Amino acid sequence: MFEKVWQNHVVAEPAGEPTILYIDLQLVHEVTSPQAFEGLRLAGRKLRRPDRHIATVDHNVPTTSVHDRLVIADQIAAAQVNALRKNCKEFGVEFFDVQDPGQGIVHMIGPELGATKPGMTIVCGDSHTSTHGAFGALAFGIGTSEVEHVMATQTLPQSKPKTFRINVEGELPYGVTAKDIILDIIGRIGTAGATGYAIEYAGSAIRALSMEGRMTICNMSIEAGARAGMIAPDETTFAYLKGRRFSPKGEAWDRAVAHWRSLVTDPGATFDRELTIDATKLAPSVTWGTSPGMVTTITGKVPTLDEAKDDADRKGFERAYEYMALTPGMPVEEIKVDAVFLGSCTNGRIEDLRAAAKVVRGHHVATTVRAMVVPGSQKVKHQAEEEGLDLIFKSAGFEWREPGCSMCLGMNPDILQPGERCASTSNRNFEGRQGRGGRTHLLSPEMAAAAAITGHLTDIRKWEFEETAKS
Amino acid sequence: MQPINILTSTAVPLPLPNIDTDQIIPKQFLKRIERTGYGDFLFYDWRYNLDIPDHVEPRRDFVLNKPEYKGSEILLAEKNFGCGSSREHAAWAINQYGFRAVIAPSFADIFFSNAGKNGIILAPLTDAEVETLIQRSTANPKHLITINLEAQTVSDDEGFSAHFDIDPFRKYCLLNGLDDIGLTLRHESDLNNFESQHDQEFWSAPKANEAA
């Protein structure tokens, strides 16, 4: 599939140089675009294809209230958001502003709009662009200079990565989610395990996932170092896309679906690397350390030094024990949390909120915990409110916030204090990621919800759900 | 972009694997709209002690704060340097601080690309070779290392000599200080032809169906 999509986008293949690849769609946000637009301006260049660009604000926007987003207190953040407004107007790019009903985290709005479709090449100045691969698109993160390059030429020079198929077979056990699948994979192959590769996720467990589950998996492909992560389109994909704003309609839809079906990997195709995982053996997972690869299961323990693979890992472990204030051999279920963050482009979708609400219903956030839910987009927020999920979270003591990247990376005021420990549905647990000195444990929305209630990392498989109260 | 070829300099040893871009340039500095001035924020959380409110104090024991390493243009690190977020600000910070090259056993993909666009030489050597250089620069901050891009070698005056691999086109661009956009526009007629064909593909453009 990767090969087919790549070939469909070759503009030129100069000898001894990277291939010039056409880019179908560039998504833009406020953090990695100002210098790109400025570069166009300085060089006197037009933005070649405004109709192949979509922009929104997500990283820097406050989530506390509508007012706080309209009048951003942080002067530098306000300047950056204003720069994007100005730039989109000047260069003719469609822009979803802070309170637009279509606003949200950039990797949420692409699929919601039906802008993300199978067989496309999609880029954005953000490493979690891999999310769109869930639709069978070739989607990857790029730096600001490359953002400028795409704005100027709608192409990118790219050297072709190798291919890596990861088959996840069998039925997922109770309490195990897409998030657990990808955490397991990263734990297995390491944070550089897929460097230089485009991953294709396949197998019955992948097929059984909804589009949202597939997006969770593809989202974290970058944490294994992969250039991209793709899942073949199928009926689930087509059902998701049908009728969305940018999806083809009528006869064009039928032609599109026929084309999309043809993208699927041919039987017998070979990959540079292949790995098969037994889904039936998976368990709810949690990261314990300061890299997404430092993972264990909820019934596991913080690994000891002799469990490290090599000297480099040993060094990483030692540093992590200290930063995370954990003792080797300590059972994961004993780790207490101070904060819980439910959101991000990894797990900020409606299904994630529904699953977490089920856990939360009838319970209350522990007195030792501050917990917040940040829906990934305005659409998700409104749908959740229609379903009454916000009331479940609020009456349980969660803060219900406006959409944005929020505490995933703490660029806006949603940050951890030094030493604060957070159970987070986001994608990175590096030192300082959620705030200087902040300690992050990555896990699924269900597990995050459970930790908010009990005040410590908790095995969701043992959870007692409240039945819906009937009057 | 400035051309680069032969670089002789002292080196700053950072003997840590998996240094991610959140460490290289923390998120608060990504709010800026300027393209310059990031050198001041390189490895900010490691360089400065912020425990006292409203008081920024350099950490004495962090290598970048040691006067004997001042002026160094080479950074030595361990495997998977630059992993994590795609922020090109990481390459800008490294460059604007004064580093023209990083020597490590391996680099993360997106960082690798960003560094190339900013005239930074990334020289991959073996674990053992990097270890030797780290030891020498740790023992003697004034130890000089020479990187020769044309010859693809790293050497010093104590008999160290190693070869590094680099993509020939990347090497050509670094040696000549070439700009990517200009290079791509050499293929403009191919691009125009491809585009008019490709735009017929209704499935590939966000707005292709507005009228339909």
Interface residues (C-beta under 8 A of the other chain):
Chain A: H9 V11 A12 P14 G16 E17 P18 I20 Y22 D24 L25 V31 T32 P34 Q35 E38 G39 A43 R45 D51 R52 I54 H59 N60 D74 I76 A77 A79 Q80 A83 L113 A115 K117 P118 G119 M120 G125 D126 S127 G141 I142 G143 T144 S145 E146 E148 H149 A152 T153 Q154 T155 P157 S159 T191 A192 T195 G196 I222 G225 R227 F246 S247 P248 K249 G250 A252 R255 A256 H259 W260 S291 A312 D313 K315 G316 R319 L409 G410 M411 P418 R428 F430 E431 G432 R433 R436
Chain B: L16 P17 N18 D20 D22 Q23 P26 K27 Q28 L30 K31 R32 I33 E34 R35 D45 L50 D51 E78 K79 N80 C83 G84 S85 S86 R87 E88 H89 A91 S106 A108 D109 I110 S113 N114 K117 N118 D167 P168 F169 D180 I181 L183 T184 L185 H187 D190 L191 F194 E195 H198 E201 F202 W203 S204 A205 P206 K207 A208 N209 A212
